[in-house]
Structure formats: structure tokens, C-alpha cells
Amino acid sequence: MIIKYEIYSIMKKSTNDAIVVGFALFSMFFGAGNLIFPPFLGKTVGTHYLIAVFAFVLTAAGLPLMGVLACAKCNGIFPDMAARVGKKFSVISSIILVIAIGPLLAVPRTASTTFELSIRPFFPGASRLVSVTIYFIITYALLYNQSSIVDTIGKILTPGLLVLLIVMIVKGIVSPMGNVIDTNATGVFPMSFVQGYQTMDAMTVTILSSLILGSFRDKGYKTYNDILKMTSKAGVIAVGGLAIIYGGLTVLGSQLSGIFPGKIERTELVVEISRRTLGNFGAVALAIVVALACLTTAIGITAASAQYFTKLSNYKIPYKVNAAVLSFASIIVASMGVDNIVAFADPILQVLYPITMIFIITTLMGKLIPDNRIVALTIYVVLIVSFSSVVVSPTGINADIPALKAFLDALPLSSAGFAWLVPAIIALIVGKMIFKRNDLVDHSVTAEE
């Protein structure tokens, strides 16, 4: 009986821990700025929303989960995975990644989303530049007291935002806002898959996953197998929650496909959904919660980015200076507006996301990749093809290079935005044939080691 009770107690503890960390993972994956993408996707695809949900969740939830598992497997974060290509490559790619999820894309988007969702609908004459400047002044001021105030607000905001969104989704499904129409959308799966890049969660999680892995160690899980097992359990909970939220918001967006057949801003669509499902009270409540949630996200990422660059400079550049520079840069980008930031981000993510995916997948493959040169070959091939695609893309640099465009068009899946995929597979196979020496450092060690 005593043995059975002890086994039951252990199972109960592991279940409770998985649930707690699962919600923490959910919070990490689902930033308030992410809620602008599923509704717009639903409006775009109309009756094809089920395919869109599946593809979007793969990149917006499934890939970040794989990222956490990859970090658990190598007992590190993105710089450790990138080090398999080389030390210089690891440093350069990590800097680019931190800048992208910091002052270049993700953080400015939180400020611009706050303006368009929480200020402009109620104060139409408000200045965007003044608003985002005030936003980052507050962000900078709170960077030094984030441990108490911000953490407390965050613990309240995530459940609050989740409840508000679930109520909106249930209300919209029970009482549809409009008829879902066929928008004649083509290439729904690849388009929705690539849209998932915009959440930037796979990139973010490979930088910040040490927080999640550390929480498991603090709870007494020390061995590699235990941490991987608990991460998998927590991941199922997080991905399940994200699938419900992303799926529900996509359905709500599809209901407005006939009401707003023309162009509409992503944030404006979210405001319309909140008003049509929960009235003016819902719009106000969503505005307040989103503004505060975006602020806490901006504070957390800016702080982490400033700390990264301070450490990178061997502490020669003070944390305060880095935080100030990052905040100022974020103001400039945030003044562009959400839709312009999304358009600006697209070609950048078309390069960064395939690289991130390759690192995650090859790390999860473990000893099936017996030599680090196989990873290096694959990464460089993907980098060349992805960057070349952006060079000739109308939404990228749009350079007039007919020979390069003809070559890329001849690659399988090029029209779907995955010109890099088949070359990556070929590079992986060729690399395994050429490089036989086993110089892979096995990071699958216990946390104590």
C-alpha cells in the first residue's frame, strides 16, 4: 500500500508540474500580438479555414514545441545548436535572431498593436509616434523593477486574456457574426504555414527555453530523460490550448469574410470581432488586457535582449545603455504600423525560419547526424536558397536577375514558398554520404553534469 501511495504521489506531482509548466509554455508561445494573425487568416481563406488552422498551428505551436524539445535534447539554447556550424556563425546568427525578436520586429509590433487595438479606436486623433514613444518610456522605466510588478501583472493577464478570448470564440460560434464565404483562396496550406512564421515563437523559444527547462530542474527533475518527458507532457498541454485559441480566432475571422471582402487592417478586424461578439464592453476589456499584456512582453524581451548584448560585449557596454538603444530603435520601427511591420518582417522571416527549422530538426535527430559538417552543409545550402528567393521576390528585394529566378522557379515547391526544402533534404543525404567521422558532441547529459 505504501509503495502504491508513493507511486500515486509521484504521478500526481508530475501531472501537476506538467500542467503548471504547460500553461507557462502557452504564455511564452501566445503573445498578445499573435492574436492579430488567425482572424485575418480566417478572413482570407473563408471556407478553407480548417486547412488554414492545421497549417498555422504547425508553425505557430508545433514548431516552437519542437524547439523546446530540441533545446532540452542538447541541454542548451540556439547558440549551442548553431555552434555545430561554427563559433562565428553561432555568434552572428544569434545576434541576428535576438535583434529580430527584439527591436527589429517583435517588440515594435507590441507597441504598434497596442496603439491600433487599445488607443486609436477610442482616441482617433491620437498620434502614433507620441503613443509608441510613451509606450517605450514606460517599458524602459519598468525594466528595473520587472521581477515584482511585471511578473504579478503577467500572472493575472494571461488567464484574463485567455478567458476573454474563449468567451469571444464561444459567443461567435454559438451566434455567428456572418456567413462564411468561398474567397477563392489558393495555396491555403503553404500560405497558412508561412503565416505562422509571423508569430516568431520558434525563434523566440530557442533563445528563452532555458527558462522553461530551468523551471523543471527547480521542481526536482534532474536527468535528461525526465526533463524531456516532462517537457513533452507540458508541450501537449500548451499546443492543445494554442490550437483551441488559434482555431477559434480563425473561425471568427472566416465569419467576416463576406462582411469585409475588401482590405482591412489586422488590428481593425480584431476590434470588429470584439465589438460584434461582446459589444463595446468587450472591445474596452480586450483593449486594456492586450495593452498590458503587450507591455509585459516588450519588457521581458527588451530586458533579455539588453542582457544578451551586455554579456556579448563582456560587460563593457552597460545594461542601461543597451536597453536605451533597443528602446529607441523599437520606437522607430513601431511608428511604421502593424501591417507595414508584418510586410517588412516577411522576407526576413523567410530566411530566418528555415534556418531555425533545420537546427531544430537536426538537433532532434541526434546521433542520426553523426558529423557536424552535415549540419553546416545543410544550413549553408538553405541559407543560400532562402536568401536568393528573397532577392528576386516581389515582396523582398525584387532584384531583376532572370537566371536566378529561373533556377529557383525550377525547384520543387518553389511556388509554395519552400524552394529551400528539397535542396535541404539533398544536402542532408549527401552530407551523410560524404562525412563519416563522428565529431558530434553529445549534449544529452543530465542537468547535474
N, C-alpha and C positions, 0 to 999 in steps of 0.2 A: 504493500500500500504506500509506504514511504517513497519507494522508487517511482511508482506511478505518479504520486503527487509532485515529486521533483521534476519529472519529465513534463507534466502538465504546466508547472510553473515556468519552466524554461520556454515551452512553446508559447505560453501566454505572453511572456516578456518579449519574445522575438516578434510576435504578431503586433503587439502594441508599439514596439520600436519601429517596425516596418511601416505602420500607419502614420506615426509621427513624422518620420523622415520622408515618407511618401508625400505628405502634404507640404513638407519643406521643398521637395523636388518640384512639386506642382507650382509652388510660389516662385521658384527660380525659373522654371520654364515659361510661366504665363505672366509676363509683364503687362501692365495696364495698356501700354502702347500696342500690344499684339491684338487687342480686340477690334482694331480697325480693319484687319485684313479679311477674316472669314465672311463678314456681311457683304463686303464689296465683291468677294469671290462668288458668293451665292447669287448676287445680283447679275454678275457677268455670265454665269453658266446656266442660270434658270433651272429648267427641269433636270439637268445633269448634275444636280447638287450632290448626289450620293457618291459619284465617282470623284467629284472635287473634294469632298470631305476625306475620303480614303487617302487620296494622294497628298493632300495638305497635311493630314495628321502624320503621315510617314516622315515628312521632313520637319514638321513643326514639333512633333512629340517623339516619334520613333528614333530619329537620328540623334537628338540630344540624349535620349536614354542610352543609346549605343555609345555615345561619347562618355557618359559617366562610367559605364561598364569598362570601356577601354582604359580610362584613367585608373580605375580600380585594378585592372589587369596588369598595367605597367607600374602601378604604385607611384603615379606621378600625374602631371598635367601636360598641356600641349607642348611646352618647351622640351619635355622629356621625350614625347613622341617624335617631335621634329628633329631632335638630336640624332636620330637614326640616319638622317640625311647628312648632317654635319653641324658642327658647333655654330659656325657663322650663319648657316641657313636657319638654324633654330632661333638665334637672336633676332635676325632680320624679320623672319615670318611672325615671330611672337610680337615684335614691336608693331608690325602692320595690323595684326589681329587686335591688339589692345587699343590701338588708335581707332580701328573700325568700330569696335563695340563701345568705345568711349566718345571722344569729342567729334569724330567724323560722321557717325551715323546714328547709333542707338540713343545716346544721351540727348543730342539735339532734338531727336524725334519725340522724346518725352515732353520736352518744353513746348514744341510746336503743337503736339497733340493736346496738351493742357490748354493752350490758347484757343485752339479751334473747337474743343469739346466743352471747356469749362468757363471760358471768358467771352469769346465772340458771340455765342448765341444769346447771351444776356446783356452784353455791352457791345453792340455792333460797331460803335465808333472807336473802340479801344485800339491802340497802336500795338502791332505785333512786336516790333523791336523793343518798345518800352516794357511790354509784358514779359518777353523772354529774358530781358536784362534783369528785371526784378526777380524772376524765377531763379536765375543763376546766382544772383546776390544772396538769396535765401539758401540756395544749395551750398554755396561757399561758406556761409555763416554756420551752417549746421554740420559741416564736415568735421568739426572739432568736438561735437557732442553727440555723435551718432549712436554711441553704444547704448544710451538710455532712451532718449526721446524717440529717435527714428525706429529703433527695434520695437518699442512699445506700440507705436502707431502702426508699424508693419504687421504686427500680430493681430491687430484689430481689423486692419484694412483688407487683408487677403480674404478672410472669411466673409467680411461685409460685401466686398466686390463679388465674391462667388455667389452669395445668397441673392444679391440683386440681379445678377445675370441669369441665374436659374429661374427666378420669378419671371423675368422678361421672356425667357425661352418658353417656359410652360404656358404663359399667357398668350404668346404668339402662336404656339402650336394649337392650343385649345380654340383660340379665336383668331384665325389667320388675318393678317393685315391686307392681303390681296391675293390674287390668283397667280400661281407660278406659271410663267410662260416659257416657250421654247425660244431661246435667244439666238439660236443657230450658231452657238459656240462650237468651235472645232479645237481639236487637240486638248481636250479638257484635262486629261490626266497629266501630261507633261507640264501644261501651263500651271495647274494647281500645285504640282510637285515643286516647281521652281518658285511659286509664290511663297512656299514655306521657308525659302531662304531668308525672306524679309524679316522673319521673327528673330533671326541671328542667334537662336538659342543653342544650336550645335556648337557655334564658335564660342559663345559665352560660357557654356558649361565646361568646355575643355580647359578654360582658364580658371574657373571658380569651383570646379568639382571637388577640390581639396577640402572645401568647407563641409560638403556632404560626407565625404569619406572620413573626415576628422570627427564628425558627429557620431558615426558608428564606432570609431575607436574609443571615443569618450564613454560610450554606452557599454564597453567591455568586449567588443568584437575585435580581436587582435589578428587572427590569421587571415591570410589571403582568401581562402575558401569561404570563411564566414562572412567576410566583408562583401565578397562577390555575390553570395547567396542573398544577403540582406539587401544589397543594392538592387538585385533583380526583383525581389518582392516589393520594395518601395517603388521601383520603376513601374511595375504593373499598375499600382495604385495611381501614380502620377499620370501615366499615359491614359488610363481609363478616365480620369477626371478631365484631362485635356480634350479627349475625344468627344466627351459629352458637351463641353463648352464650345469647342470649335465647330462641332457638328450642328449644335443648336443655333449658333450665330449664323452659320452658313445657310441654314434653312430659313431663318428670319430674313436674311438678305435676299434669298430667292423669291420670297413673297412680295418683294418690292420691285422685282424685275419688270413687271408690267406697269407699275405706277411711276417709276423713274427709268424709262427706257433709254434716256439720253445720258449725258455726262453729269456726274455728281461727285463731289469730293468724298473721300472715305470717311472723314470725320463727320461730315454733314449727314451721311447715311446712318451712322450710329446714333446721332442726335434724333433723327426722324424715327428710328426704331424705338428708342427710349420713350419718346413722346406718344407714339401710336400704341405702345403696349402698356405703359404705366402713367401716361398723362404728364402734365407739367411737373408734378412732384417727382416722377421717375427721372425726368431729364435733369432736374436740380440735384437729386440724390446721386445720380451717375456722375454728374459734373464734379461734385465735391469729392467723391471717392476716387475717381480717376485722377484728379489733380493731385491729391495727397499721395496716391499710390505711385504715380509717375515721379513725384518729387523724391520719395524714398528710394526708388530705383536709380534715379540720377545721382543721389547722394552716395549710394553704395558703389556704383560703377565708377564714379569720379574718384572716390576715395581709393578704391582698388587700383585704378589706373595711375593715380598720383604716387601711390606707394611703389608700384612696379617701376616707374621711371626714376624714382628716388634711389631705389635699390640698384637699378641698372647703372646709374651714374656713380655707384659706390658711395652714395650719400653725399656727393659733392653739391648736388642741386637739392635744396631743401624741399620738403613735402609741401610747404605753403606755396612756394613758387610754382611747383608743378601743378598744384590744384588751381592756382590762379590762371596759369596759361591755358590749362584744359578747359576751364570755365569760360574764358574769353573766346577760345576757338569754338566752343559749343554755341555761344551766342550768335556768332557769325553764321554758322550752318543752320541753326534753328530759325533764323529770320527768313529762310527760303520757303518755309511752309511744308506741311506733311507730304503732299503729293509730289512736290519737287524733290524732297529728300528721298522719297521712295524711288523716283526716277533716277536720281543721282546714284543711289545705292545699287541699283540693279546690275550695271556692268561690273562693279567692284565685287559684288557677291557672286557673280557668275565665274569669277576667278578664285575667290577665297573658299567658297563652299565645296567645289570638287576636291580641292587640296585637303580640306578638313575631313571630308568623307573618306578619302584614301588613307589618311593617317589613322582614322578611327577603325576602318575595316582591316587594315594590315596589322594593327595592334591587336585586334580581337582574334586574328588568325594565328597569332602567337608563333609557335615553332614551325608552322606550315611555311613561314617565310624565314628560311634558315640563314639569310645573309642580309645585312643592312643595305647593301648595294642594290638589292632588288627593290627595296622601298625607294631608294634615291632615284633609280632609273624610272620607276613608275611615276613618282612625284614630278620629276622634270618633264616627262612626256605630257602629263596632264596640265602642268603649268604652261607649257608652250602652246598646246592646242587651245586651252581655255583663253589665254591672253590673245592668241591670234583671232579667235572668234569675236572677242570684244573689239579688236582693232578694226574689223571690217563690218561689225554690226551697226545697223542704223541707229540703235539705241545706245551704242557705245561711242567709239572714236569715229566710226564711219569713214575710214580711210578707203580710198579708191585703189585697191590692189586686186585686179581681176584674177591673177594666177592663184593668189592665196585664197580668195573667195571660192574659186572653182574647186580647189583642193578640199577645203572644208565642206563644201556642199556635197562632195563625193563620199564623205564619211558617213557611215550608218548613224541614224538618229540625229543627224545634224539639224534637220528642220525642227526637231522637237526640243532643241537646246542642249542636247547631250553628245555633242561631237567628240568630247573627250573620253566617253565611256569605253568604246571598243578599243581605241589606242591604249587605254589604261590596262585593259584585260590582256592585250597582246604584250605590252611591256612587262606585265607581271609574269606571264608564261615564259617569255624569252629570258627574263631575268633569272628565273628559277633554273632554266636550262644552262645558262652561262655561268652563274655564280653558285658554286657548290660549297665554298668554305663557310663554316658556321661561325660567324662573328657576331651573331645576335646576342646582345646582353639580355639575359632573362630577368625581368623586373618582377616576376611573380614570386615575391617573397613576403614573409609576414611583416606586419606593421612594426613589430618589435625589432626585426632585423634591420 
